[in-house]
Amino acid sequence: MSDKVYLGNGKKQSATWLKSSICLSDIPQEHTFEYNGKKYVKVNININDTPNEWGKDVSISLDTWQPEETSVPTVAETGETDLPF
């Protein structure tokens, strides 16, 4: 998924405190995952240099990055048992 999915925005309250809302209904299910029976989603949180037209200087978007599928050949597949160095 290459298009940015905006989930919300917010406002910087202090140097160490951000206040924001996230729209849960905008999260595609293929980007949620479960761990120990709980559902999670990865997000990107950006602090903008200047506030937008509503005075919000924090934006939140869905982290859609996926690692490329690569397979590492096993010893059984290559037959090599020596380390390459």
Secondary structure, 3 states (H helix, E strand, C coil): CCCCCEEEEEEEEECCEEEECCCHHHCCHHHEEEECCEEEECEEEEECCCCCCCCCCEEEEECCCCCCCCCCCCHHHHCCCCCCC
